[in-house]
Amino acid sequence: MSVIKHFIEESVKKAEIDEFLRNEFERAGYGGVDITKTPLGTHIVIYTMRPGMVIGRGGETIKQLAEHLEEKFQLPNPQISVAEIEIPELNAYVIAARVTSALKRGVHYRRAGYWALNRVMEAGALGAEIIISGKLRTDRARYEKFRAGYLPKSGDPPMKYLRKAELHVQMKPGVLGVKVRIMPPDAKFPDQIQIVEEALEEEVAKATETAETTETVETKTEETEGAEK
């Protein structure tokens, strides 16, 4: 097997696992998965808003999930851990799921898009973009883009920090696609300038002290010279 074919198959398998977990734990607020191969097996981290629903009573649900992943997707010795999402509004999967849920309920796509964008920006994101595509108003497919803040799409920072998710929802006119991109508040950019206020305050204080000391010395010198005369 060539290297390219190997990576393609691994990516397809990860996408299938992601889709399976999203359908399985939709009520638990599924927010993505990280899959890492280790010498002892496969380490899987599931991000969710309600970890108790994924773990189950006495860990039964997570045990059944490990067996199912091993049988269906041929994952060697899957070791599953569950991580709680601290800020759901900064998770791209959660926002995409909320938008698709709103579209299913009949909410207008512009209202759903702006509502989700405002929630993301209020949570402290540096930038966000939501794209809803498909047959929105007419039989011809088009897309609507909702964007706010600073959101670079190329370079090293997007590869490190950008959070992306894409979901689809079946509507009467056809399938609608929802793409979400979020730049978290802890992202760092090479052109970002940081002003250290404490250092500036210390420098100003030192300069003030030096100036006061110089004035005191000059005053004493003048007084001494006057007394001698």
N, C-alpha and C positions, 0 to 999 in steps of 0.2 A: 504494500500500500504506500502510495506517495505521501509526502508530508502535507501537500495541499489538500488532498482528499481526506486525510486524517483530521485536519483542523475543521474542514467543512462538516464532516460527520459529527464531530464533537459539538460544533455550534448548533447544528440541527437538533441534536439530542438535548442540549441545554434549553433550546426554545420549546421543545416538546414538554420537558419537565416543568418549565415555567408556566406553560399553558395549563398543564394538568393541575398544578398546585393552585393556580389562580381560580380555576373552576371548583376545586375541592374546598378551598378556604375563602370563598368570596364573602361570606358572612363574618368571618374573623378579621376582615380588614387587611387582606393580603397586600404586602408592599414590596415584593421582590424576593429573589433568592440568590445566594452566592454558592457556587459549587467549586470545591478545591480538591484535587487529588493528592493524597498523602501516602506514605509508605504503608500505613496500616489500613487504608481503604479510601473512602470518599467522604470528605467533610462537607456537610450541607447546612447552611445557615438560612433559616426562613424568617423574614421580617414581617411582622404582623402587629395590628393594633390591639388584638386580644389574644395573647399567648395561651391562655387557658383553654380556648377552644381548639387550638392546634395540638396541645399536649394531651388533653383528655383526662378523664378520671383515672388516677394511678398510672398515667403514661400509656394507656391502652391505644389511644389514637395514634400517637407518634410511633409506637411499636408496629402497628398495622401498616402505617405509612412507609416505614423502613423496609418491611417485607415486600410491599407492593412495588416500591422503587427498585428493589433488587431483582424482582422477578420480571417486571415489565420493561425496565430500561437497562437491565444488566449492569447495575452499579455495584462494584465490589465493596462489600462490608460498609453500607452507608451509615454514617454517624451524624444524626440530625440534632441540631440545636436551634432554639427559637429565641429571637431577639425582638424586644418590644420597640415599636416606633415611638420615639419621644415626641416629635412634632409632625403629625400627619400631613400638615399643609406643606411641608418641605419634601414630601415623598412623591415622586412623579407617578408611581402606580396608583396611589391613593387618589390623587387629583384626577387622573384619567378615569378611574372607576367611578368617581363622583359625577364627572361630566357625562359619561355614558349612562349612568343611572338616571340623571336628570333628563337626558334626551329620551330615554325609554318612557318616562312619565309624561312626556309631551311638552316639556319646557322648551321654549324657543332657543335655538342654538346660540344666538347672540347673548341672550340673558345668561345662559349656562356658562358661556365662555368668559364673559366679563366678571361674573360672580366668582368663578374659580380663580381667575387672575388676581382679583382683589384680595381673596383669601391668602393666596401665596405671598403676595407682596406685603400684606399686613403681618405675616409670620416672620418677616425679616429677610426675605430672599433678595439677593442683589439684582436679579433679573429673572424673567420668566417669559415663556412663549407657549401658547396653546393654539394648535391648528386643527380645525374641524373641516373635513373634506367629504365630498360625496354629493348626492342630489339634495341640496339644501332647500332650494326654492323652486327650481324648474327641473325638467327632465335631463338637463345637461349638467354634468358633474362640475363642481367648482370647489373652491376652498375659501375659508375665512380665517384670518390670522389675528390673534390677540396677543399683544406684546407690550411689556413694560420693563423699565430698568435697563441694566447693562448686561448683555448676553452675547459674548463673543462665540463664534462657531468654529473657529480654526485656531490652531496653535496648541501649545502645551497645556494651558489652564483648562480648556474645555475637555481635553482627554482625561485630566486628573479629577476634576470636580463636577463636571456637568452631569446632571441626573436626567435620564431619558426614559420614556415609556410610551408605548403605542398600543391602543386597544381598538376594537371594532364593535359596533352595535348594529343589529339588524332592525331596520325600520321598514315601513310599508313601501316607500319609494325605492329602497335599496339599502346597501350597507354603507354606514358612515364610519369614517376613521377619525380617531382622536389621538393627536400627538402632543406630548407634554415635555417641555424642557425647562429645567429649573437650575439656576446657579445659586448654591447655598451661601449663607452669610460668611462662612469660614473660608471661602475661596481666596487664594492669594494670586496676585498678578505681578509680572515682572516690572511693569511700569507704575506700580502703586507706590505712592509716597506716604511715609509714616512720619508724623511729627511727634516727637517725644516731649511732652509738656514738662515733665519733671526735670529733665536735663536743662531745658531752657530756663526754668525758674531758678535752678541752682546757679546757672551762669549769670543771670541777672543779679541774683543776691550777691555773688562773689564780686561782680563788677561794682555794685553799689558800695559794698564794704571797702573795696580797694579805693574807690573815690573818696569816701568819708575819711579813711586813714590818711590819704594824701593831703586832704584839706586840713586835717588836724595837725599834721606835721608842719605844713607850711605856716599855719597860724602860730604855732609854738615858736618856730624859727623867727618869724617877724617880731613876736613879743620879746624874745631874747635879744635880738639886735637893737630894739628900741630901748630896752633897759640898759644895755651897755653904753649907748650914746648918752 
